Amino acid sequence: MSFVYKAAGWGSIFAILALVVTFLKQIIALVAQLLALISFMMFAVKIIIVLVFIALIAGVGLMVFRSWKSSRQPK
């Protein structure tokens, strides 16, 4: 009967180790997915910032052009 207890002891230890390894693999996969999501969000924010600055520069250029054009017209 002690052989059964010893076999069950080692089996449970291996089962616990397998569960821990599987859990750690899932945690690592989750962290990798979160990092990918965060990097995508940062890329999107950078693109939005660049587009806002381009729109700002275009708006200022348009205002300068309109004021230059209106100042050249005879009154």
Beta strands, then each sheet from edge to edge (+ up, - down):
end
